[in-house]
Amino acid sequence: MINQGLSRFAIALIPTLTLISCVGTSKQSVLPQSPTTESVAHDETKSQHNSGKLPQGVSPIAQKIALHIDPTLESFSGTTTIKLQLNQATQEIVFHSAELAISDISYVTQKNGQDYVRSGSFEQLNKEGRASVRFEESLPSGEGELRLRFKGNYTPGLHGLYKVKVDDESYAFTQFEAISARRAFPCFDEPRFKISYTIEVITRQQDHIITTTPEVKSEEIKYDDGTSKMRHQFKTTKALPTYLLSFSVGPFDIVDAPALPKTSIRNVEVPFRGVAVKGKGQELKYALQNTSELVESLENYFNYPFPFEKLDIIAVPDFRAGAMENVGAITFRDYFLFIDENTAPMAQKTRFVNIMAHELAHMWFGNLVTMPWWDDIWLNEAFATWMAAKVVEDTHPEFEAQARQLSYTHWAMDQDSFASSRQIREPIESDHDIYNAFDGITYSKGASVLSMVESWMGQDDFRKGMREYMRTHAYQNADYKDLIQSLDAASPNKSIPKLFESFLFQPGVPHLHVNANEITQRRYRAKGSTYETSSKWTLPLCASIGKLSLAHRCALISEPKHKSDERFVSAEAVAASMPTSWGHPNTNASGYYRWSLNINDLSNLIENHYSTMNVRERMSFRDSLFALFRQGDLNEILMIRTLPLLMNDPHPLVWSSTLNFMHQAIHRSGPQFKHAWIDLGKTVLWEKLDAIGLQAKRGESALITESRPKLVSSLIFDFEHEELLENFSKLGVEYLGPSKIGKLNPKVLASDLGQVALQAALQVRGKSFATQLRTRLSNESDPVARRQLIGALSSIDDPNLQKNQLPLILSDDLRDNEITTFLFNIARRKKVHNLAWDFVVKNIDKMTARVPARRQSSLIHLLDYSGDLKSKELIREFFRTRIENIDGGPRQLELALEAIDRRSAQDDLLLELAQTILDAST
C-alpha cells in the first residue's frame, strides 16, 4: 500500500443453495454496541489480547463469503461458512468481527456420514473487533464448519466496506489493510491465516462487482415482490490473507485493455482491465498503456511470472491511501490513474509510474509471499518501495527514480532522529502498534537499508537471494529470518545477518565522524531532542579519499571507534592524494548514515571537490550538512558560504530541497532578518530560472519540469519577486477562466505551473478570487484541478481571509480524503497555523466522523509547526481523554510533543545564523 507513507497480498467447495436464500431473507438484527468492561476482561483471559493476536488452537482452512451489497442502502448483509481445524476440543471459537450483527450461528461436523449441527451464541469481546461464539456442548477436535449470518452498516472513514457518491450514482469500495476486513465479514483477520476464498455477491441489476478473481457465473434472482437482483460468482482464490481481498460495486465504466502479453518468464496472457466511475472510463487510457512494461520488468527481476489470474486497476474517487495492492484488483486514488498524456503535470506522470510499480511489486512482496504478523510489514512495504525505484529506473530512466528515492531516505532520516522513533521491525503489542507500523520508517528507511545491503552484497548476489526467497515461500508466509537466510546463502562471508539485524532491531540514524586515521560512530541527535547517543551499528562504510576520482574502498564498521585500514583506504590512494585529506565519506550515498568531517576537510571538499561528486553524493553532502546545522555543530560562516552553492547546483534534487531550508529560514527568523535571507538567494535563484526558463523545453529532464513550479513559487512567495508575482497573478486569472463551471485552461500555461498561478492571483486579488476558486471547486471532479484549487485556497496567509475558507473543511465540497490535506497546508503557514488547530478543537466530533480513521492521528500534529512550547500543553490536555480512541494515537502524541521542542530549538539556530548573515552584510 502507498500512504502520503508514506509507507504502509484446494478446498472442497461449500454448497451455495442455502446461502442464496439467506441473503434474501436475512433477519433484522440490532448492530452490536461497544463491549462492556466485563467482556473486555473476558477477552484478556481467553486470547492473546496484548499482542492483538487470536489465541492458538483454531485455524481456518477455507472460507465462503456471500454478500448482498447495494450502495444506495445504509447497510449490507451476508452469510459465511468458515472451514476450521480445531486442535483440541473446545466450547468457544474466537475470531474477528467488528460492528457486525451476528445471527444464525451453527457449527457443523460429520457424524456417521451426516451433518451434526450445534447452535451457538455470539459475544463481542472488544471494540477492536475480537469476538467469539460459544456452544453449550464441546466441539470435537478436527475439521468442522462455522456458519454465520451477519449484517453491518457501511463504515465511515474510508475503511472496511464504505460508500462513495459521485454525481447521482452510488458506489461501494473496500479498504481492508490492515485490520478492517472484520468490518465487512466475520473472519480470521491476521496475515498468518492464508486460505482460499469462494466469493459470491448479490448486486443491483445495473451494478458491476470487481473482486479478487475472475467472475465465472452471473444470474438473475427474482424476488416475490417483483424486484430482481444479480448474483455473481467468482473463481476460488489462491491462498490469501484477508487484508488482500477487495470488493468494488457500482455502475462502473469497465475498459477492457489488451491482455498482459506472454513473456520469456510467463507463457500465458493475463486479462487486464481498467475500472472507473460512470463516465470516466476514457480517462484510464494512459494508465492502461503504461502498465505492461512494469509487470515485465518485475518478472525479469524475480524470474517468476505474475502470480495471479487477472489484473484490474480501479480508480476510486474518495480513497484513504494512495493505492492498495489487493490481489487482482488494485485500487488507486483517482488522481494517479486519470492522466491526460498531453496536459498532465509531470509530477502526476512520475507518481503514477512509481505508485503503479510499487503496487505491482506487492504482487510478489506481500501477496505471493506474506509476512505472518504485522511486525514484518516492512517485508511488504520496504521491499515494494525499493523495488519500485529499481523498476522505474529500468523502464523510465528519464525519471531518475533511484535518485528520487534518496530524497525519501533523507526524509526518513529526519523521522528516524526522534527519541520516540521506532525500529524497522517493531514488536506489535497492540492494535495501536499495527497502525504505527505504516510510516516512513517502514517504507523509506526499510527501503534504504535494503539498498545498502544490496550495494554491500552486489546486485547479482542480492537478486539471486531474492529469487530463492520467492521460490521457497510462494503462496506461504515468511518472516525476516527466512529472508536473511536466503540472502546470506547467496552471499557467503558478507555478514548479512549481523548487518540486517543491526538496523532492524534498533531505531535511529548512525552518525559517522571520519578522518584519515579514525572513524567514530554514534546516534545522530538534533537539537531539541534528548536521548542517549551511544548506539552503534554494523554497517558498510564506503568512502573516497583525496581526489574523488580515485577508486573508493569499503569496510564493515561495527565498533564505536574504528581505525582506517587497507580494507577501507588503500595506501596507493593515500599516496596519490598527498597531502592526505578526506573526500566523500559515503560513496554514491549507498549507506544509511549521516557523516561529518573535520572543518578543514569539509572546507576542502566544498572548495575543491564539490563538482566532482555525482548527484547522489551531493545530495548526501547537503543532507549531512543541514543535519550538522540542526544539531548545532556546523560553523556558521561555512553554512552561509555553502547555501548559494547548493541553490546553484545543476541538479533539481539538490537545489529544490535547499529551497525547503530557505523557506523555513525566511519565514521563521523574524522580520528583521527577512531581507538578509532574501539577498542571499534571490539573485542565484533568478539566474537559475533564467537558465531553465518558464516553458518546458523539448527533451529537458523530467525533474526540471517537475521542479520548475517550486522554483517559481519560491521566488514569488519566499523571495518576493514582485514582477513575477504580477505576471503569474494575471496568468492565474486566465488559467481559472471566467465560467463558474468549466475546466482549467492548460493553453494559458503548463498545468505544472497552474497551482502557482492560482496562488499568485489569490494573493493579489484576495477575497473575490477566493470566492471564484470556491465556486469552481464545488463543481469540479477532475482530480488534478481539485488538487490545484485546494492547494491555492489553503495557501492564504491572511488570517481574516483564511477564516472564510475554514468552513470548506466540513462541507460536501471536500472529499473525506482531502480534509487533512487542506488542514495541514494551513498549519504549515506560520501566520495562520493556529486557525487550523482552533477549528479542530471546536469541531472535533464532526472531524472524527469524516476524517479517515487511519488519518485521525495526524490531527495531533497540527501544532508541530508552531515552535511555541505552550502548544505542548494545549495538545496534551486536548487529547488526554481522546488519545486511546485514535488509531496509533499514543505514539503520535509523543512525536508531536517532541516535534515542538525541536522546532523551538531549530528556530533558535536559525536566529543565530540569520544574525551572522546580517552582520556580514553590514
N, C-alpha and C positions, 0 to 999 in steps of 0.2 A: 504494500500500500504506500502511496505517496501522500504526506501531510502538508504543509505550508504555509520541515519533518521539524520534518520535516520528518525523519523519518522517516507516519510507523511506514496451492493450495490444490465372488461367485457364490451368490447366495441363492437359497430356494425362495422363489417369488411368493409373496403373500397374496392370497386371493383378494380381489378388489370389489366384489359384488356388494358386500355389506358396507364397505367404506363409502361407496357411492350414495347409498340411501342415507348414511349417517350425515353426510354433508348437507343433504337437502332437508333433514328433519331435526337438526340439532336443537336440543333443549335450551331455553333461555336461562343461563346461569349468571349469578352475580359475580362480577370480577373480584378477585381477591384483594383484600385490604392489606395495609402494612402489617408485618408479623408482630405478634406480641413479644414482650421480653421473655416470656416463658418459652416460646417457640425458638427464639434465637439461642437461649441457653441449651435447649434440647439439641439444637444443631451442633453446638460445640462439643457435645458428648458423643454425637453419632458420626461426625465427619471431621476431616482434617480442615477445620474452619480457618485456622490462622493462615494456612498456606493457600487457601482458596480451592484446593483440590477436593474432588469427590473421594469418598472412602474406597479402599481396596475391596475386592471380592466380587464385584458385579461389573461385567464388561459387555458392552454392546457388540453384536456380531453384524447386524444389518438393520436397516430401518426403512419402513414405508411411510410416506407422508402424503396425505390427501388434503389439499387446501381449497377453500372457497374464497376467492379474492375478488371483491368488487370495490374499486376505489371511490365510487360515489357514496358508499355507506360509511358508517363510523367504526364498524368492526369487521373482522374476518373470522372464519371458523375452520375447523378441520378435524381430522382423525389421524392417529398414528399407531403403528404397530412396530414395536422395537423387539427384535430378536436378541435375547440375552443369554449369557453364560454366567451361572451362579457357581462360585467356587465352593460354597457350603450352604447348608440350609439356612434360611433367614425369613423373618416376618416383615422386613422392611427393605424397600429399594429406594435409594437416594439418587436423584438425578437433577437436571436443571429445568426450571420453568419460572419465568418472571412475568408478572402481571397478566397471567392467563387464568381463565376459569376452567378448571379440570373436572370432568364428569365421566360417567360410564367406564369406570376403572375395572379392568379384569386382567388376570394373569392366567395364561393357557399353557398347559403341558400335555404331553401324551401319556395316557394311562390305558393299558390293554388295547392299544391301537386306536383309541378315541380321545377327543378333546376332553380335558379335565379343567374346568373353569373355576377360578376363585375370584370373588369380588373384593375390592379394596377401598380404602378411604384415603383422601388426599390431605396433605398438610403443607402449607408454605412455611419453610423454615427460616428464611431471612429475606431481606429486601434485595439482596444481591442476586437472588434467583436460585437459591438452593431449595429443593423441595423433596418430598418423599410420599410414597404410598405405603400404607400398612395393611396387613392381612390378618384375619383372625387366626388362621392356621399357618403353620410354617410352610414356606415354599421349598421344594426339594432342590438339592444341588443339581447342576446340569443345565440343559437348554430349556428355554421357555419363551413365551411372547407376552410382553406387556402391551396392553391395548388401552388407549385413552381417547376421549373426545375433548376438544378444547375450543375456547373462544377468547378472542382478545381484541382490544381497541388498537387502531393504528398508533404507532409510537410517535410522540413528538420528538423534536431534537435530531432528526435525520439519522436515526439508527434503528436497528430492528427492522420491522416492516412498516414503512411510513408512506404517507400520501403527498403528492405534489399536484397542484392545479395550474395548468397553463392555458391561458385564454378561457375557453369554456369546457375544456377537456380535463378529465381526472386520470391520474396515473398512480401506480404503487411501485415502490422500489425497496430494495433491502440494502442494509449495510450491517453485516454480522461481525466483522472483526472489531474488537477482539472477543467480547462475550455477550453478543446481542442476538445470536440465533435463538437463544432461550426465550426471547420475547416474541418469536414468531411461531415456534412449535416446541413441545417438550422434547428434550434431547440430552445427550451426554456431551456438554459444550466445552470440551477440552481438546487440544490438538493431539494428545496421545491416542485418542479414540478415532482411528482412521477406519471407516467402514464404508460399505456401499449403500446407496440410497436409491429407492424406487419412488418416483415422484409423479403425482397427477394433480392437476389444478383445474378447478371449475371457474370459468370467467363469463363475463357478458359476451353476447354474440359478436360485438364489434371489437373486442379486445384481443390483442396478441399476448402470449406469455413466452418469455425467454428465460430459460434456466440453464442448468449446467450441461445437459446432454441434449442430443437431437430429439425432436418430437417424433414418436413412432406411430401415434394414432390420435385422431380427434373425432369427436362425435357429438351430435346434438342431444341434449337432455330436455325433455318436455315435462313440465310440472302440471299438477291438477288445476292450477289457477289460470292455465293458458300461457304462462310465460315459458321461456326456454333459455337455456344456457349452453355453453360448450364445455365439454370435458376433454382435457388434453393429457395425454400420457407420454412419458418420456423414457428413453432408454436408461436402464440401471447404470448408475455411475461406477467409476472405479473407486478404490478405497480413498476416502477423503475425510478430513475433519469438518466439523460443522461450519467453521468460520469461512470456508471457501465455497459454500453453497450460495445461490442467489436466486431472486425472483424479480422480474420486471414485467409489469402488467399494464396494458393501456392500448389506446388506438394508435399504435406507433406507425411511422414510416419505417419499413424494413427494406434495406437496399442490399440486394444480392451482388456481391463483388466476385471477381474471378477467384476461384479456389487458390489457396496457397499451393504453388506448383511443387511437383516432386523435385527432390534434390538428391545429391550424391549420398546423403545421410538417410533420407526418408523416401520410401518407394510408393507412397500413396499421397493423393492430394488431400488437403484439409479444407472443408467448407468454411467460407469466410463471409460475414455479413456486417453491415452497419445498422444501428438502430437509433432512431431519434424520435422526438415527439412529433405529433402530426404537423405536416407542412414543412419540416426541417430536414428531410432526408437528403436533399440535394447539397446540403452544407457539409456532408461527410466525405465528399469526393477526394479531397486532399489526403485525409487520414487513411482512406481505403487504398489509395495509390502508393502510400509510403510506409506500409507495414510489412509487407512480404520480405523485403531485404533484411529487416531486423531479425525476423524469425530465422532466416537462413544463416545469418551471422552467428546467432546463438547455437544453432545446430552444429555448425562447423566447430565452434569452440568446444562444445561438450562431446562432439562425436556421438550425439544421441538425438534421435528425432523428437520433434514436438510431441509432448507426451499425451495429448488429449484429442478427442474426436472431432472437435469443431472449434471455431473461434468467432465469437460475436463481440463487437466493440459498441458500447452503449453510451450515448450522450445523455447525461442526467441534468436537468435544469437546476435542481437545488440539491447539492451534494456536499457532504461534510468534508471529505478528503479531496485530494487532487485526483486520485484514481484508486481502484481496488481490484486486486488480481483474482477475482472469482474465477474458478475453473470454467473455461468455455464461454464465459460471459463477463468480460472485463468492463467495469463501469468507470466512467470518467466525468468529471465536471465538464459541462458542455463547452466551455472556453477552449479546452485542449483538443477538441475534435472539430469544432466549427471554424474552419480555416479557409479564407479566401486566398488562393495562391497569389493573386495579383496585388491585393491590398493589405494583407495581414501584416501586423508588426513583426519584425524579425524575432522579437522575444517570444511571440506566440509560436512561431515555427520551431525554434530551437527547443522550447519547452515541450512541445508535442513530441518531438523525436526522443528527447531524453526520458519523458514520462512513459511513452509507449515502450521504449527499450527496458525501462525499469520494470514495468508490469509484466512484460513478456519474459523477462529473466526470472520472475517469480514462478513461471510455469515449471521451471526446474528447481529453483531455490524456494522451497516452501510448499509447493504444490506436488511435485514429484517426490521430493524428499522433505519431510515435515519435522520440525522440532517437536519433542514430546511435551514440552511445557514452555511457558512464556519467558522463562529466564534465558532461553536460547533464541528469542525473537531476532537477535542480531544475525543468526544464521539465515534468516529471510531478508531482512531489510538492509543490513550492511552489504551482503553479497549482491543484492539487486542493484544497490546504488553503485557499488564498484563495477559491476558487470555492465551497467548501462553506459558508463563512461567509455568502457572498452569497446562496446558495440557501436556506439555513435562515432567514436574515433575511427572505427573500421569502415563504417558505411557513409559517414559525412565528416571527413577530416576537416572540412572548412569551418565546422562549428567549434573546433578546438575543445572537445569535451573533457579531456583529461586535465587540461589547464584550468578549465572552469571548476572541475571537481576540487582542485587545490584551494579555490576560494572557499568552498564549503568546509574543507579541512580547517582552514584558519578560523572560520566562524565557529566550528565545533570546538576548537581550542579555547575560544572565549567562553563558551558554555562549560567547558571542562575545567575551568580555573576557579570555579566557585567552591566554597567549603562544602556545600551540600551536593556537589557533583556526584554522580553515581558511576559505578563500574559499567563496562560494556555488558558483562554477564552478571547482572544484579539479581540477588535472591528475590523471589516473588513470595512475599509473606502475606499479602492481602490483595484484594481487587484493586486498591489504590496503586499498588506496585505495577500491576498489569498496564494501567493507563499511562503511568510514568515511563514505561519502557519504550514508548513510541516517541522518541525525541532525537535531538541532534547527536547525542552520544551513540545511540544505536545506529542511526543512519550514517552520519558523516564521519564520526570518529571510527566506528567499526569499519567503514569502507577504507579509511586512511590507513588503518592498521593492516588490512588485507593488502593494500598496495605496497606497504613497507615490507611485508613478508614475501610478497611476490618478487619484489626487487632483490631481496636478500637471497631467495632461493634460485631465482632465474625464471623467466616466463615459461620455458618449456617444462621444467620440473613441476612448477606450480600447476600448470594446465594438466599435466599427467596425473597429479594427485587429485585434482578436482574431477576429472573424468572417472577415476576409480571410485571416488566417493559417490558419484551419481549412480554408477552401475551397481555398486554394492547395496545401496539403500533405496533403490527405486520403489516407489509406492509404499514406503515404510516410514517409520520415524527414525531420526538420528540426532544425536546431540553433539556438543562441541568436541568431546573425546573422540567420536567417530571421525570427525573432520580432521582433527590433528593427527590421528593415526594414519589417515590416507595421505596427508601432505608429508608427514615425517617419513613414511615409507618411500615416497617419491624423491626425497631429498636427504639422503643419509648424511650424517655428520654436520648438519646445519643448525642444530639446537632448536628445532622448531617448537617442541613442547614448551621449553623454557621461555622462548621469545613470546609465543602466543599468551601463555598464562600470565606473564609479567604485565601484559596490557589488558587482559580480560578481567583480572581479579583485583585491580586497584584503580581508583579514579585519579584524575589529574594529568597535567601536561609535563613531561620531562623538560627541564631547562638545563642545557649544557653550556658551560663556560670553557672555551677552548683556547689554548695557547700552544706554542711549539713543543712544550715539554710535558704538559699535563692536561687532562680533561676531567672536569668535576661535574657532577650532576646533582640536582635537587628538584623538588617540585616547584613549578612556576607559581608565583602568587602575586596578584595585582594589589596595589594599594587600596585599602578599604576592606579587604578580606583578611580573616585571621584564622590560620590553621598551620599545623606543623608542615615543614617543607623538606623533611629528611627522607622522603620516599626515594627509592631507587628502582631502576628498570634494567632489564636485559634488553638491549636494543642495538641494531646495526647502525653505527656511525660511519657515514661515508663523507669524505671531505677532500678538498683540493688544497694544495699549499702553494704559496707564491703565485706565479703566473697561472691563471685559471685554465689556460690551455693544456696544462700538464695533466697526465692521466691521474685520476683520483685513486685513493686507496680506502679500504673499508676494514673495520674491526668491530667485533661484538663487545660492547661495553656493558659491564654488569656491576661494577663497584662504584661507590661514591667518588673515588679518585682513580684515574686510570693513566698510567704512563704511556705516552705515544711510543710506538714501536714499528718494526718493519711491516707488520700486517696493516698498519694504518698509514704511515707515510714512508715512502722509500728514501733511502739515502741519496739516490740519484736525483729525486725530486727536490730534496733539500739543497743539494749542491747546485742544481740548475737555477735555483731562485735566490741565491745569496744576494743580499743579506736575508736570512730566514724571516719570513713574515707570513701570517696566515692569509689564505684566500677565503673560500666559502666553506663553512663547516657543515653544509647539508647539500651535497652534490645532487643536482636535479630535484631538490626538495623531496627526496624519496623517504625521509624519516619523519615520523610523528614526534617532533620535538621543536622547541624553540632554542635559540642559541645566542651567545654573546661572545665578544672578543675584547681584548684589551683595547683601550682607547686609541692607541697608535695603530694597531692592526685594523681596527674598524675604519679609521680615517683613511688608511692606505687602500682598503677595499673600496671605499666610496670614491676616492680620487683617481685611483689608477686601474681599477678592475671592474667598475660598475658595468661598462658597456660590453665587457667580455662575458658576463653572465647570460645564461639563457633566461627565457621569461619565467620559468618555474623558480629559478634561483633568485631572480629579482623579486618575485612575489614572496618567497621565503624571507628575503632580506627585509622587505617592507614590513611583513608581519612581525618579525623578531625585533625590528627597530621600534615599532609602535608598542610592542609588549614591554620593552625596556622602559619606554616613557611611562607607561601605565603603572609600572612598579616603582617609579621614581628614581631609576638608576641610569638615566641617559643624560649625557652632557647637553645642556640646553642650546648652546651655540651650535653643536653638531646637528641637533634636530632642526634648527632654523635653516642651516645650510643645506640640509638634505631634502626638506619639503619641496622646494622648487624643482629639484632633480627628479623626484618621484612624480610630481604633477606633469613634468615634461617628458616622462618616459614614453617611448614609442608604442607600448602595448596597452590597450584599454584595461586589461585586468589589473594593471599596476596603477595607472593614473585614475581610473574610475573609483577604485577602492580608497585611494588617497583623498578623493573628494568627500568621502564619508567623514574622515577626520576633520577636514576643513569646515564642513558644515557644523559639526559639533563645536569647533573652536570659535567660529564666528558668532554662533547664537548662544553660547553658554559662558563666554568670557566676560560679558558685561559691555555696555555701550561704549565705555571709554576706550576699549581695545579693538572695537569692531573694525575700524578702518586700517589699523595696523595689519590685521589678518588679511583684509581685502587687498591692501597694497602688496602683500607678499605673494599673492597668487593671481591677481586679476590679469596682468599682462601676459603671464605664462599661458593661462587658460584661453585668453582671447587669441593668442597665436596658435594654440592647439586647434581651436575651432576654425580659424582661417585655413589651417593646413588640411583638415579633413572636410571642411565645407558643410553647408547646411543641407545639401542634397546628396543622397547616396550616389556613389559613382559605380559604374559597371565593374564588377569584379572585386569590389572592395571587401575587406574582411567582414564576416558576419558580426564579429564582436565590435567593429567600428560602427556598423549600422545600429547595433543594439545599444551601444554606449553613448551615441550622439545625444539622445534625449537627456541623459544625465548631465552631460557637459553643458548643454544649453540651459537646463534647469538650474544648475549650479551658478552659472554666470548671471542669470536673471534674478534668482531669489536669494542667493547667498552673497554674490559679489556685486549685486545691484547695478547691473549694466542697463542703464536707462534706455538706450537706443534699442537694444534687443528686446526689452520689455515692451516697448511701444509697438515694435513691429509684430511681435508674437501676439500681443493683445488683439491687433487687427485681424491677424490670421485666425485667432480663436473664434472671433465672431463669424467669420466666413466659414470656418470649419463646422461650427454648430448649425449654421443656416437659419433662415427666418421661420421655418414652419414649426408648429407645435409637435407635429408627428412627422417624422422623416428620418433619414439616415445622415450620419455624419459624413462629411464630404472629403474623401481622400484625394480628390483632384486639387484641392486647395494646398495641401501639404501632405507628406507621407504620414500614414497613420502612426508610425513610430513616434512622431512628434506631436500627435494630437492632444494628449493629456497636458503637455507643457503649454500648448497654445491656449487650451481652455482655462488653465490656471492663471495664465498671464491676463487673459481677458477678464477673469473674475477679479483679479487684484486691481485692475484699472477701473472696471465698470461697477463692481460692488453688487449691491442688493438686486438691482434689476436683472443682471446677468445670472445671479444665483437662482432667481425665480425661473428664468428660462431653462437653466440646467435641470432644476427640479421637475419642471413640466415635461421635459424631454425624457427624463429618467422614468417617469411614471408610465410612459408609453413604449419604452424601449425593451426589446427582447434580445437583441444581438449582444452576446457576451463581451465582445471587445468594446463596443460602445458603452455598455454598462460599467465596465472597469474604468474607463476613462472619465465618465461622468461622476462616478462615485469618488474616484481619486481626486478630481478637481473640487468637488463640493466639500470633501473632508480636509482640504488643504488650506482653509481660510484661517488666517492669523488674527483677524479682528474678532475679539470676544463677543461683541454685540451682534455681529453678523453671523458668527458661528452658532450662537444660541438659537438663531432661527432655523438652523439646519438639524438640530438635535432631535426634534420630533420625528424626523425621517427614519430614525433608528428603529422605532417600533411600528412604523407604518407598513402597509402592504406593498409599498413601492420598493422596499428592500427585501430580498430573499433572505431566508434564515442564514444561509452560509455567507452573506455579505455583511452581517451586522458587526462582527468583531473586526473585520477589515476597516469599516468606517470608523469605529471607535478608536482603534489603535493609530490610524492616521492622525486623528485629533490628538491623542495622548502623546504622540512623539513631538508635538509642537509646543515649545516652552510657554508661549503666551496664552494658550488655550487648554493645556493638558488637564487642568483641574476641572474643566467643564465636563470632560468625559467621565471622570470619577464621580462628580456630583450627580450626573444623570443616572449612573448605575445605582448609586446609593438610593436615590428617590424611586427607582423603577426596578429594583432587584427582582421582585416576583415576576413581573412581566418579562424581564430579560431572561430569566432562567427557563421560562416557559417556551421561549423561542430559540435561544442560543443552543446550538447542538451540544449534547451532553459532554462530548469529549472536549469541547472548547470552553466550557464554563470556567474551568480553572484559569483560563487566560485572563478573565476579569480581575483576578488577583493582582495582575502585573500592570494595571493601568497607571499606577503611581511610580513605577520603576524609574521613569524618566525625570522625576522631579528633582532628585538630589537633595530634597528637603527632608532632614531627619525626623521632622514632625510627622511626615507621611507614614512612617513606620507604625506609629501608634494608631493612626486612622485605619490602616489596613488591618492591623492585628485585632483591634476592637470590633471592626465591622464584620470580619469573618470568624470571630471567635465561636459563635454558635452555629455557623453555617458550614464550616470547613469540612466536617466529616461527611456531609451530604454532597460534596463536589468531587467528582471523579479525579483522583490524583491530587486533591486539594492540599493535604498537609505538607507534602514536599514542595509544592509550588509556593506555598506561603513562606517557607524557609528561603527559597530562592529570591522571592520578591523583596523580603526584608534585607537580605544581603546585597541585592542589586542597588537599593537606595544608598546603603553605606558606600558602595563602590562608586556610584555616580557622584556622591558628595566629594569623595577623595579625588576623583578624576577632574572634577571642576576646579578643585584647589590647584592641581598640577597645571591645568590649562591657564589659570590665572597667573601662575608663576612664569610660564612660558610666554604668555602674552605680554607681561611686563618686560621681559627680556627683549622681545621684538620691538616694543615701543621705545625702550631705552636705546636700542641700537639704531633706531630710525631718527632719533632727535639729536 
